[in-house]
Amino acid sequence: MAKETADRTTIDLFDSEKRRGRPRSNPLSREQQLKINKRNQIQRDRANGLKRIELKVSQDLYDALNQQALASNISRSQLIEQLLQQQIDN
């Protein structure tokens, strides 16, 4: 019987490392948790009709975007989307 990494029910049957103290609250490793969370985030974004764009900017521009987003009480992503939309509309 092979060990299934996503199996949350019988994980203790295959656990070779026994530890003392409080048991882990999540049987998956942190790496696996991050992978699952990222996959779920991508699926939520797709369901909301969002597309991913990545770009690299200087530290100064990054800081300025963060400050303006904070002052506007919106996320940096929302600020960048607004700026791009304004540029396209003009």
Rosetta constraint file for C-alpha pairs under 8 A:
AtomPair CA 3 CA 7 HARMONIC 7.95 0.50
AtomPair CA 3 CA 14 HARMONIC 7.03 0.50
AtomPair CA 5 CA 28 HARMONIC 7.70 0.50
AtomPair CA 6 CA 28 HARMONIC 7.48 0.50
AtomPair CA 7 CA 11 HARMONIC 6.21 0.50
AtomPair CA 8 CA 27 HARMONIC 6.64 0.50
AtomPair CA 8 CA 28 HARMONIC 7.89 0.50
AtomPair CA 10 CA 14 HARMONIC 7.48 0.50
AtomPair CA 11 CA 15 HARMONIC 6.35 0.50
AtomPair CA 11 CA 27 HARMONIC 7.15 0.50
AtomPair CA 19 CA 23 HARMONIC 7.95 0.50
AtomPair CA 28 CA 32 HARMONIC 6.00 0.50
AtomPair CA 28 CA 33 HARMONIC 6.22 0.50
AtomPair CA 29 CA 33 HARMONIC 6.25 0.50
AtomPair CA 30 CA 34 HARMONIC 6.17 0.50
AtomPair CA 31 CA 35 HARMONIC 6.28 0.50
AtomPair CA 32 CA 36 HARMONIC 6.21 0.50
AtomPair CA 33 CA 37 HARMONIC 6.06 0.50
AtomPair CA 34 CA 38 HARMONIC 6.00 0.50
AtomPair CA 35 CA 39 HARMONIC 6.22 0.50
AtomPair CA 36 CA 40 HARMONIC 6.18 0.50
AtomPair CA 37 CA 41 HARMONIC 6.13 0.50
AtomPair CA 38 CA 42 HARMONIC 6.23 0.50
AtomPair CA 39 CA 43 HARMONIC 6.28 0.50
AtomPair CA 40 CA 44 HARMONIC 6.20 0.50
AtomPair CA 41 CA 45 HARMONIC 6.16 0.50
AtomPair CA 42 CA 46 HARMONIC 6.15 0.50
AtomPair CA 43 CA 47 HARMONIC 6.13 0.50
AtomPair CA 44 CA 48 HARMONIC 6.27 0.50
AtomPair CA 45 CA 49 HARMONIC 6.28 0.50
AtomPair CA 45 CA 50 HARMONIC 5.09 0.50
AtomPair CA 45 CA 51 HARMONIC 7.22 0.50
AtomPair CA 46 CA 50 HARMONIC 5.47 0.50
AtomPair CA 46 CA 51 HARMONIC 6.99 0.50
AtomPair CA 57 CA 61 HARMONIC 6.34 0.50
AtomPair CA 57 CA 62 HARMONIC 6.41 0.50
AtomPair CA 58 CA 62 HARMONIC 6.21 0.50
AtomPair CA 59 CA 63 HARMONIC 6.09 0.50
AtomPair CA 60 CA 64 HARMONIC 6.18 0.50
AtomPair CA 61 CA 65 HARMONIC 6.08 0.50
AtomPair CA 62 CA 66 HARMONIC 6.24 0.50
AtomPair CA 63 CA 67 HARMONIC 6.17 0.50
AtomPair CA 64 CA 68 HARMONIC 6.12 0.50
AtomPair CA 65 CA 69 HARMONIC 5.98 0.50
AtomPair CA 65 CA 76 HARMONIC 6.42 0.50
AtomPair CA 65 CA 79 HARMONIC 7.61 0.50
AtomPair CA 65 CA 80 HARMONIC 7.88 0.50
AtomPair CA 66 CA 70 HARMONIC 6.04 0.50
AtomPair CA 66 CA 76 HARMONIC 5.96 0.50
AtomPair CA 67 CA 71 HARMONIC 6.11 0.50
AtomPair CA 68 CA 72 HARMONIC 6.07 0.50
AtomPair CA 68 CA 79 HARMONIC 7.94 0.50
AtomPair CA 69 CA 73 HARMONIC 5.93 0.50
AtomPair CA 69 CA 74 HARMONIC 5.24 0.50
AtomPair CA 69 CA 75 HARMONIC 5.69 0.50
AtomPair CA 69 CA 76 HARMONIC 5.28 0.50
AtomPair CA 69 CA 79 HARMONIC 5.92 0.50
AtomPair CA 70 CA 74 HARMONIC 6.31 0.50
AtomPair CA 70 CA 75 HARMONIC 7.26 0.50
AtomPair CA 70 CA 76 HARMONIC 7.95 0.50
AtomPair CA 74 CA 78 HARMONIC 6.30 0.50
AtomPair CA 74 CA 79 HARMONIC 6.71 0.50
AtomPair CA 75 CA 79 HARMONIC 6.32 0.50
AtomPair CA 76 CA 80 HARMONIC 6.19 0.50
AtomPair CA 77 CA 81 HARMONIC 6.18 0.50
AtomPair CA 78 CA 82 HARMONIC 6.17 0.50
AtomPair CA 79 CA 83 HARMONIC 6.21 0.50
AtomPair CA 80 CA 84 HARMONIC 6.13 0.50
AtomPair CA 81 CA 85 HARMONIC 6.05 0.50
AtomPair CA 82 CA 86 HARMONIC 6.12 0.50
AtomPair CA 83 CA 87 HARMONIC 6.26 0.50
AtomPair CA 84 CA 88 HARMONIC 6.27 0.50
AtomPair CA 85 CA 89 HARMONIC 6.12 0.50
AtomPair CA 86 CA 90 HARMONIC 6.25 0.50
